[in-house]
Amino acid sequence: MILEIYQKIISKQLKKTIKVWSRRDKKLKANCKIPGRHILLVSSPISVDNQASSLEKDVTNWLIPENGDIFCAVDKPYAISQKYEPAVAVCIQLASIFARFNTIAAKVDSCS
């Protein structure tokens, strides 16, 4: 079975649109096909404590729901290759952590 952790696991469990910060290949794009469960890609660069960080320089993979109080760290990038590999996500439900990352993820790429 092929599973894509971002869409078929996390977004489905949260039942929400998610904003993803992750290195990505040219194949997986933002996905707005499922109403209420879109996958939006955070625009690069981001600002963290007034320091710019880009996808090219950052190896972290994380996401937040569009509305909520959850932050998730994922061990695989948002790329087609991760469909074929085991993946792990750790999600923390804490409003202060969500708020910080929600500020960082303020800008997202347009959905196709």
Backbone hydrogen bonds in HBPLUS format (Angstrom, degrees):
<---DONOR---> <-ACCEPTOR-->    atom                        ^
c    i                          cat <-CA-CA->   ^        H-A-AA   ^      H-
h    n   atom  resd res      DA  || num        DHA   H-A  angle D-A-AA Bond
n    s   type  num  typ     dist DA aas  dist angle  dist       angle   num
A0008-LYS N   A0004-GLU O   2.87 MM   4  5.51 143.4  2.00 162.5 173.6     1
A0010-ILE N   A0005-ILE O   2.89 MM   5  6.12 171.5  1.90 174.2 171.4     2
A0011-SER N   A0006-TYR O   3.02 MM   5  6.13 162.8  2.05 149.4 155.0     3
A0013-GLN N   A0009-ILE O   2.87 MM   4  6.01 155.6  1.93 150.0 156.9     4
A0014-LEU N   A0010-ILE O   2.85 MM   4  6.04 168.2  1.86 163.4 166.4     5
A0015-LYS N   A0011-SER O   2.86 MM   4  5.71 132.4  2.09 134.9 147.3     6
A0066-GLU N   A0017-THR O   2.73 MM  49  5.49 154.8  1.79 150.6 148.8     7
A0018-ILE N   A0038-HIS O   2.91 MM  20  6.33 156.8  1.96 163.4 164.0     8
A0040-LEU N   A0018-ILE O   2.82 MM  22  6.07 178.2  1.82 170.0 169.4     9
A0019-LYS N   A0064-ILE O   2.74 MM  45  5.41 165.1  1.76 166.4 171.1    10
A0064-ILE N   A0019-LYS O   3.04 MM  45  5.41 147.7  2.15 142.9 152.8    11
A0020-VAL N   A0040-LEU O   2.76 MM  20  6.13 161.3  1.79 162.8 168.2    12
A0042-VAL N   A0020-VAL O   2.84 MM  22  5.67 171.2  1.85 144.7 147.8    13
A0021-TRP N   A0062-TRP O   2.80 MM  41  5.33 175.5  1.81 164.8 165.3    14
A0062-TRP N   A0021-TRP O   2.88 MM  41  5.33 159.2  1.93 152.4 158.9    15
A0031-ASN N   A0039-ILE O   2.86 MM   8  4.93 151.4  1.95 134.7 144.1    16
A0039-ILE N   A0031-ASN O   2.72 MM   8  4.93 159.0  1.76 143.7 151.2    17
A0037-ARG N   A0034-ILE O   2.95 MM   3  5.38 160.6  1.99 138.6 140.1    18
A0109-ASP N   A0041-LEU O   2.76 MM  68  5.57 162.1  1.79 168.1 171.1    19
A0043-SER N   A0107-LYS O   2.87 MM  64  5.57 167.0  1.88 130.1 134.6    20
A0046-ILE N   A0053-SER O   2.83 MM   7  5.35 161.0  1.87 158.5 161.7    21
A0053-SER N   A0046-ILE O   2.88 MM   7  5.35 151.2  1.97 149.7 153.6    22
A0048-VAL N   A0051-GLN O   2.83 MM   3  5.13 169.9  1.84 146.4 146.9    23
A0051-GLN N   A0048-VAL O   2.95 MM   3  5.13 148.6  2.05 106.7 116.7    24
A0057-LYS N   A0054-SER O   3.10 MM   3  5.36 137.2  2.29 103.0 114.1    25
A0058-ASP N   A0054-SER O   3.00 MM   4  6.05 128.4  2.28 148.4 163.0    26
A0074-VAL N   A0061-ASN O   2.85 MM  13  5.29 173.8  1.86 145.4 146.9    27
A0063-LEU N   A0072-CYS O   2.90 MM   9  5.31 150.0  1.99 148.9 155.1    28
A0072-CYS N   A0063-LEU O   2.94 MM   9  5.31 164.1  1.97 162.4 162.1    29
A0094-LEU N   A0069-ASP O   2.87 MM  25  5.59 122.3  2.21 158.9 174.6    30
A0071-PHE N   A0092-ILE O   2.89 MM  21  5.28 154.5  1.95 147.8 156.2    31
A0092-ILE N   A0071-PHE O   2.70 MM  21  5.28 162.7  1.72 159.4 164.4    32
A0073-ALA N   A0090-VAL O   2.88 MM  17  5.37 157.6  1.93 151.7 153.8    33
A0090-VAL N   A0073-ALA O   2.88 MM  17  5.37 158.2  1.92 154.7 161.2    34
A0075-ASP N   A0088-VAL O   2.99 MM  13  5.68 157.9  2.04 165.0 170.2    35
A0079-ALA N   A0077-PRO O   2.96 MM   2  5.52 123.6  2.29 107.7  91.4    36
A0082-GLN N   A0079-ALA O   3.11 MM   3  5.78 144.9  2.24 116.2 124.0    37
A0083-LYS N   A0080-ILE O   3.13 MM   3  5.72 163.0  2.16 115.8 121.2    38
A0084-TYR N   A0081-SER O   3.20 MM   3  5.97 163.2  2.23 119.6 123.6    39
A0085-GLU N   A0082-GLN O   3.41 MM   3  5.07 171.5  2.42  99.6 101.8    40
A0098-PHE N   A0094-LEU O   3.05 MM   4  6.29 171.4  2.06 161.9 164.6    41
A0099-ALA N   A0095-ALA O   2.85 MM   4  5.97 163.1  1.88 150.4 155.1    42
A0100-ARG N   A0096-SER O   3.21 MM   4  6.37 156.3  2.27 139.5 144.8    43
A0101-PHE N   A0097-ILE O   3.14 MM   4  6.43 169.6  2.15 158.2 159.9    44
A0102-ASN N   A0098-PHE O   2.73 MM   4  5.84 146.2  1.84 154.0 165.3    45
A0103-THR N   A0099-ALA O   3.13 MM   4  6.31 148.5  2.24 142.8 148.9    46
A0104-ILE N   A0100-ARG O   3.23 MM   4  6.57 156.9  2.29 142.8 148.9    47
A0105-ALA N   A0101-PHE O   2.86 MM   4  6.00 148.6  1.96 144.2 152.7    48
A0106-ALA N   A0103-THR O   3.36 MM   3  5.30 143.6  2.50 114.5 110.6    49
